[in-house]
Every structure is written in C-alpha cells, then in structure tokens.
Amino acid sequence: MSIEVAAPRLDHLDWLESESIAILREVAAECASAALLFSGGKDSVVLLRLAQKAFRPARFPFPLLHIDTGHNFPEVIAFRDARAAELGERLLVRSVEDSIARGSVVLPSPEASRNAAQSVTLLEAIEELGLDACIGGARRDEEKARAKERIFSFRDAFGQWDPKAQRPELWNLYNARVHKGEHVRVFPISNWTELDVWQYIAREGLALPSLYYAHRREVVRRRGLLVPVTPLTPPGAGETAEIRSVRFRTVGDISCTCPVESEAADAEAVIAETLVTDITERGATRMDDQTSEASMERRKREGYF
Amino acid sequence: MNAPLDPGRLEDRGVLRFITAGSVDDGKSTLIGRLLVEAKGVLADQLAAVRRASERRGSGELDLSLLTDGLEAEREQGITIDVAYRYFSSPVRKFIVADAPGHEQYTRNMVTGASTADAAVVLVDATRVGVDGLLPQTRRHSAIAALLGIRHVVVAVNKMDLVGWERAVFERIAGLYDDLAHAVGLKDVRCVPVSALQGDNVTRLGSSSPWYAGPTLLALLEALPADRADAARPLRFPVQLVIRANGAAAEDYRGYAGQLWSGVLRAGQEVRILPSGERARVASIDTLDGALAQAVAGQSVTVRLDRDVDLSRGDWIVDDADEAKLGTALTAELCWLDRSPLDPRRKYLLRQGTRTSLASVLAVEDRLDVSTLSERREAAALNLNDIGRVRIAVQQPVLLDAYARNPATGAFILVDAATNQTAAAGMMRAT
C-alpha cells in the first residue's frame, strides 16, 4: 500500500537534526554512564540544543563535562557556566592544572600549549567518573583523520583509538558495547559541516560567546595566521601588534587558537562569509594542526577528542 | 562553478548519501576530488596541503586521491583502507559521500558504506574494458550494491579522454553494464561519460563530447530520490527510550522517543505495539518546537499514546492494520565482517531496530562465490568478507521484515557476545 505524503520533505538541517537526536538517544539507552563534553564552543552549543530536543521535558540523562586547560578565554568560561545554569543541567569541570599538580601532565615549558595535555586530563576524568561514553562535537569535515572515524568510536582500556581496527558501522545500528575500563566516543554531529552548524545556529537562534562575531582585537601576524595578543601570547621579537576587526571560527586553548579577519556581526553574516571562504576552519585558526600531515591522527590515537 | 547551498532561495532537497565504487586505478579518488573541488567541498588550504604532499611523493601532478586517504597507514602504503566520509553541497542539496576502498580485501568497507547509501556511483575505466567485458571488481561492487538494496546507480565511464571521446566505446560499456545490472538485479541505472582528470561532464558539460547532451554527473545526483528512509513504506517506529518528566510541575509526562524508520505517523492514528500486540491511539507527536500533525520517515519525535500500554525500548509502533509478523527464526543473507570466522557454537547478539537479542546461527546454507557473487556453493562456515545465506534463531521475537521490501527494518547486525566486535551485517529474507 502506498501512502501519499502531503508533508514537506525534510530539508538538510531537519535531516541532520533528526539523525543527531537519534544518536544522542542511543547513548542514553545503551550506555550506563555517559557525559557530554561542553566547552562553550559553537559545536558543543549545538550539541546542547540537540540534547534538549532529544530529552525534554526530562533532564539530560548525563552530566556536562568540560576539560579546562586553564588557558581559555574568560568570556567563554562565563558563557559555559551561564548556559549550564540556564538549562539546569549539571556541569563538571576537570582541569589540566590539576593534572599538572598531580604530575600526570608535564609541559615542556610553562607557557607551552596545553591543547594536547587535555587528552591526559580527559582520560583521567573518564576513569575517575567511570564513564563508558563521552559525547563530543567533532565533525568529519574538520580534518582528514576525523573523516574516517565512526560515529560510535571505540577506545580501549588505555583510552586509545586504533584507526586500523575500527568496528564497521552499518545502517543506523550502532554498537556501543564495551568491556569494563573501555569506552566509546560518540560524535552526534559527525555528518555536519561548518556551514551546517552556522545555518543551524541561525535557524535556532542559539546564543554564542561574543568572540564568534566580529570585534576589534589586538593581533600579530605570524606564519599566515592572526595571533591574538593576550598575557599568554605576547608579541614575539620583531612583531608589531595591530588592531583588526576579527572573529573566531573555533574557540579552544588560547595558545593555539587564532581569529580571522571579519566584519560579520551575526550568524547570517557568518554564513555569508563561510559560503565564500577559501580556507578550512582549522586551517585558518589552529596552530596545532599544522605540525605534520598526521598531527590530528596522532593526537586522536592518544585519547584526544 | 556551482554556487554552494543557499537555503533562502532554492528548494532544499535535503540530503543524498551515495557511495563510490570502482576498481583500483579507475580514478575514483580523482573523481571525488573533482566533485569536491568544483562544489567547494575542498578549500584552498587543503589543496595546498595536497600539492605539498604530491610534491614530496615526487608525483608531478596534483594527486587528488591524497584528499581522501586520511590515515597514516594509507599514505604510507598508497592505498585506501577505510571508508572516508566527504561532504559537499550544491545549490539544492547536501551530499554525503562514502568513499569505499576498491581493494578486494576490504569488501567489508564497501558493505559498510553501501548500508546507508541512497545511490551508488560506479566507476568504469574506459581504457580497461577488454573483449571479456567489465572487470571482476566492477561486477562484485555492483552485486554488493544490489545486495544492500541500493536503488539507484550512476555509472561514470571514466578516462574518456584516453579513448578519444569515442561514442562507440561509451555505448559499448553502457550496454555491458546494462547486462550486468540485469544479472545482479539493479533496476535504475544511468551512464555518464566523464574525464575526472579534466573535469568533463562531472559538474559541467565538456566540449569534448558533443554527442552527449547531459546531464552531468552532479545534475544526476541532484535529481535522484533519497529514499532509504521511505515514507511510502509501512510505518515502522522503533522505540529508543521512554521519556518521563521529572519534578512536580510537569504532570505525568510519558512519551516514547524514537526515529521513524519508514512510513508516516499521524496524530490520532490507531497503532499497534509489537511484540505485545496491544492497541492504542496516538495522542500527540511531540518535539521541542511543538506538536506535529504528522511525522515522516527520518524524523526524530516523541510519541504519546492515549492509554497506558506496556511499551519500552526495543518495541515497535506500527499501524493498527499492519500485518507485520514476529518470529524467533529467520533466514538471512549475512556479510561476515570479523576476523574470527562465524562459529555456530558461539553466542551472538542480534540487533534489529532498537532491540538486542541473543542469537545462534543454526546453519550456513550456502556461500556466494566471491569472484562472481552470482554462484552459490555449499559452505559450512563464513570467513571475513564472505557473503552467505544462514538460518538464525533468536531468543526474543524480531520483526520479520524482508530487507528487499523494507531495508530500514530488514537489516540487522550481529555482535560477538564475547569480544563486542561487530561481526556481521544481516539482511532478512522473506519468510
């Protein structure tokens, strides 16, 4: 029997949203102890919206977890706390600072980037909280190792990812099963692109930390990137600071995140800029990805997001 | 040059997922690279990285395959070992490309990529079609596409520049593929002559083939129906979890959360719960944005019913008049994906919909010949990359939907109960 469908087709954002909601609900149903990684960044803001869509009127069946490098932009931290409070959800924060105090993170120098050190703190938090699932906002369009990662991505008892021995992932039948001590990383917005994320932020009217929109900021030019001038990242010898109108495309550890020149004051304007950009999100903004062809893959194997 | 997606002005045709399949050296990675570059799925800094990597490898030309070979082991060995997902948009549609490796030892990746695809793009190298016809791998990939229920196939006859854009070559290959499609059971097939290297007929018509009036490969992909989650098939709503409101303010909220895998669900509809068989009426279809009059295949919603029923994760909501059958014995086509072979003495977990049940493979009935995928031979076991017919017993009843009639619900996976590995992809046969 065939049924005439009068309802409009799902547009691409409806399709992505429904897939992501289904994935979040699978985590809630299949995993005993999960956490949703929430940094205040735009991808995790989208995750929170999707979790509301998946679970309201009930509370989220998992806490929010932030791995704080101690080198985050203060306004992002304030936004993180305000958003968690507004939603009435539990926010756990674990700090790289504490891992340094414990001795499990040793930095090559005090001012070194703490980006890679987050993996250690995250794995410590997973062990401490007994998590069998961590929900993250990574997308496959971000980076070529991520393009090959599963939506439910297995981590062994050492928290390691083995890209050559991934479980096949068929249809929408996800395998979240792990033994004690192992866990899965789950990426509900795997199939979203940077443009999809911005279109969704505009459609849903989601609030973001203001540094995602154009603002005047002191920067220096270094190896083709604009490096923000902060107490942690002072100008180098011979570098001249200048004030530019910029916005951040990704927001992470201050020591490795760079803004781009922009006049975009709202989400619609960011979409317009994203449509015509020539440079990928991480290529324009991340100093940590440019070390080698495989730097993300290596970090991911060691437990990175 | 294609303008990227602009939701404001054009109809948004949603998402089309397709898989690309071809033999080694058919130019598959170059074709995907071409689509991505021309539809802006790849940006300047990624191209610059590819250019640097191409130079390091001493290849003079830009090696677009480096775009899709993401893992270190792949770049070391110069081969693709895992499915990569790529994204691009045209003015009317978002595309998700599963780029599956062409090496025969990686058949499981092709099955994985094909399982979610609405369409397949099969590459045929125009210079390598000999007197005995299409290459064995082309046959095998097409057979897998048919087995996995892909309804639409686009054959990209590549490297037409190397055969002087001879119309007769294209037409001969199109004819050979029609025979193959008929043999393996693919019904909707279209052929396009292309040069992935030079870009003709990929996203724009080339001047080299005046005898081909179009459409381009991209235009075909824009027009294909995305019908894996099909609203025209019977209603199948697997319950993922029960949502209850906490706190005193909300009064007794009890909703059944899930995604419609096929069909349409309407407020007020009379439905039946499986396996209990209880009947109820849909009181409302809830979303965060408000209640819906109806939901269609693919949508995630929360359903409330007009009365208390025994309904939890693993159960199905179907139409009241549906003749869906349940059972604990089934026959299926099984693709074995694990290194440790199928062992009837072992316990497996069968996952269909949202239900997981203990399962035993009672018997292997036969195995497809891996070189032709058309002959069936007697077999006692299945090894990695084997495809065969099996009989399975499950502890809890499953919905006996034939995969051929409804791929969303006729599909299952087997998970090794001891190792937790995803061991097999299963497709139920009609009972």
Chai-1 contact restraints between the chains, C-beta under 6 A:
chainA,res_idxA,chainB,res_idxB,connection_type,confidence,min_distance_angstrom,max_distance_angstrom,comment,restraint_id
A,S2,B,A232,contact,1.0,0.0,6.0,A-B,restraint_1
A,I3,B,V264,contact,1.0,0.0,6.0,A-B,restraint_2
A,V5,B,A231,contact,1.0,0.0,6.0,A-B,restraint_3
A,V5,B,V296,contact,1.0,0.0,6.0,A-B,restraint_4
A,A7,B,Q294,contact,1.0,0.0,6.0,A-B,restraint_5
A,A7,B,V296,contact,1.0,0.0,6.0,A-B,restraint_6
A,R9,B,G14,contact,1.0,0.0,6.0,A-B,restraint_7
A,L10,B,G14,contact,1.0,0.0,6.0,A-B,restraint_8
A,L10,B,G298,contact,1.0,0.0,6.0,A-B,restraint_9
A,D11,B,D12,contact,1.0,0.0,6.0,A-B,restraint_10
A,D11,B,G14,contact,1.0,0.0,6.0,A-B,restraint_11
A,H12,B,D12,contact,1.0,0.0,6.0,A-B,restraint_12
A,H12,B,G14,contact,1.0,0.0,6.0,A-B,restraint_13
A,H12,B,V15,contact,1.0,0.0,6.0,A-B,restraint_14
A,H12,B,K94,contact,1.0,0.0,6.0,A-B,restraint_15
A,W15,B,G14,contact,1.0,0.0,6.0,A-B,restraint_16
A,W15,B,V15,contact,1.0,0.0,6.0,A-B,restraint_17
A,S18,B,G298,contact,1.0,0.0,6.0,A-B,restraint_18
A,S18,B,Q299,contact,1.0,0.0,6.0,A-B,restraint_19
A,S18,B,S300,contact,1.0,0.0,6.0,A-B,restraint_20
A,I21,B,S300,contact,1.0,0.0,6.0,A-B,restraint_21
A,A22,B,Q259,contact,1.0,0.0,6.0,A-B,restraint_22
A,A22,B,S300,contact,1.0,0.0,6.0,A-B,restraint_23
A,R25,B,Q240,contact,1.0,0.0,6.0,A-B,restraint_24
A,R25,B,L241,contact,1.0,0.0,6.0,A-B,restraint_25
A,R25,B,A257,contact,1.0,0.0,6.0,A-B,restraint_26
A,A28,B,L241,contact,1.0,0.0,6.0,A-B,restraint_27
A,A29,B,Q240,contact,1.0,0.0,6.0,A-B,restraint_28
A,A29,B,L241,contact,1.0,0.0,6.0,A-B,restraint_29
A,A29,B,R313,contact,1.0,0.0,6.0,A-B,restraint_30
A,Q52,B,L288,contact,1.0,0.0,6.0,A-B,restraint_31
A,K53,B,L288,contact,1.0,0.0,6.0,A-B,restraint_32
A,R56,B,L288,contact,1.0,0.0,6.0,A-B,restraint_33
A,P57,B,A245,contact,1.0,0.0,6.0,A-B,restraint_34
A,P57,B,A250,contact,1.0,0.0,6.0,A-B,restraint_35
A,P57,B,Y253,contact,1.0,0.0,6.0,A-B,restraint_36
A,A58,B,I243,contact,1.0,0.0,6.0,A-B,restraint_37
A,A58,B,A245,contact,1.0,0.0,6.0,A-B,restraint_38
A,R59,B,N246,contact,1.0,0.0,6.0,A-B,restraint_39
A,R140,B,Y85,contact,1.0,0.0,6.0,A-B,restraint_40
A,D141,B,Y87,contact,1.0,0.0,6.0,A-B,restraint_41
A,K144,B,G70,contact,1.0,0.0,6.0,A-B,restraint_42
A,A145,B,G70,contact,1.0,0.0,6.0,A-B,restraint_43
A,A147,B,G70,contact,1.0,0.0,6.0,A-B,restraint_44
A,A147,B,A84,contact,1.0,0.0,6.0,A-B,restraint_45
A,A147,B,Y85,contact,1.0,0.0,6.0,A-B,restraint_46
A,K148,B,G70,contact,1.0,0.0,6.0,A-B,restraint_47
A,K148,B,L71,contact,1.0,0.0,6.0,A-B,restraint_48
A,K148,B,D82,contact,1.0,0.0,6.0,A-B,restraint_49
A,K148,B,A84,contact,1.0,0.0,6.0,A-B,restraint_50
A,P163,B,L71,contact,1.0,0.0,6.0,A-B,restraint_51
A,K164,B,A73,contact,1.0,0.0,6.0,A-B,restraint_52
A,R167,B,T422,contact,1.0,0.0,6.0,A-B,restraint_53
A,P168,B,R108,contact,1.0,0.0,6.0,A-B,restraint_54
A,P168,B,T112,contact,1.0,0.0,6.0,A-B,restraint_55
A,P168,B,L337,contact,1.0,0.0,6.0,A-B,restraint_56
A,P168,B,T422,contact,1.0,0.0,6.0,A-B,restraint_57
A,L170,B,T112,contact,1.0,0.0,6.0,A-B,restraint_58
A,L170,B,S115,contact,1.0,0.0,6.0,A-B,restraint_59
A,L170,B,I413,contact,1.0,0.0,6.0,A-B,restraint_60
A,L170,B,A425,contact,1.0,0.0,6.0,A-B,restraint_61
A,W171,B,S115,contact,1.0,0.0,6.0,A-B,restraint_62
A,W171,B,A411,contact,1.0,0.0,6.0,A-B,restraint_63
A,L173,B,R351,contact,1.0,0.0,6.0,A-B,restraint_64
A,L173,B,I413,contact,1.0,0.0,6.0,A-B,restraint_65
A,N175,B,V415,contact,1.0,0.0,6.0,A-B,restraint_66
A,N175,B,T422,contact,1.0,0.0,6.0,A-B,restraint_67
A,R177,B,N420,contact,1.0,0.0,6.0,A-B,restraint_68
A,N191,B,I96,contact,1.0,0.0,6.0,A-B,restraint_69
A,T193,B,Y87,contact,1.0,0.0,6.0,A-B,restraint_70
A,L275,B,P4,contact,1.0,0.0,6.0,A-B,restraint_71
A,D278,B,L43,contact,1.0,0.0,6.0,A-B,restraint_72
A,D278,B,A44,contact,1.0,0.0,6.0,A-B,restraint_73
A,I279,B,L43,contact,1.0,0.0,6.0,A-B,restraint_74
A,I279,B,A44,contact,1.0,0.0,6.0,A-B,restraint_75
A,I279,B,D45,contact,1.0,0.0,6.0,A-B,restraint_76
A,T280,B,L43,contact,1.0,0.0,6.0,A-B,restraint_77
A,T280,B,D45,contact,1.0,0.0,6.0,A-B,restraint_78
A,T280,B,Q46,contact,1.0,0.0,6.0,A-B,restraint_79
A,G283,B,D45,contact,1.0,0.0,6.0,A-B,restraint_80
A,A294,B,E72,contact,1.0,0.0,6.0,A-B,restraint_81
A,E297,B,E72,contact,1.0,0.0,6.0,A-B,restraint_82
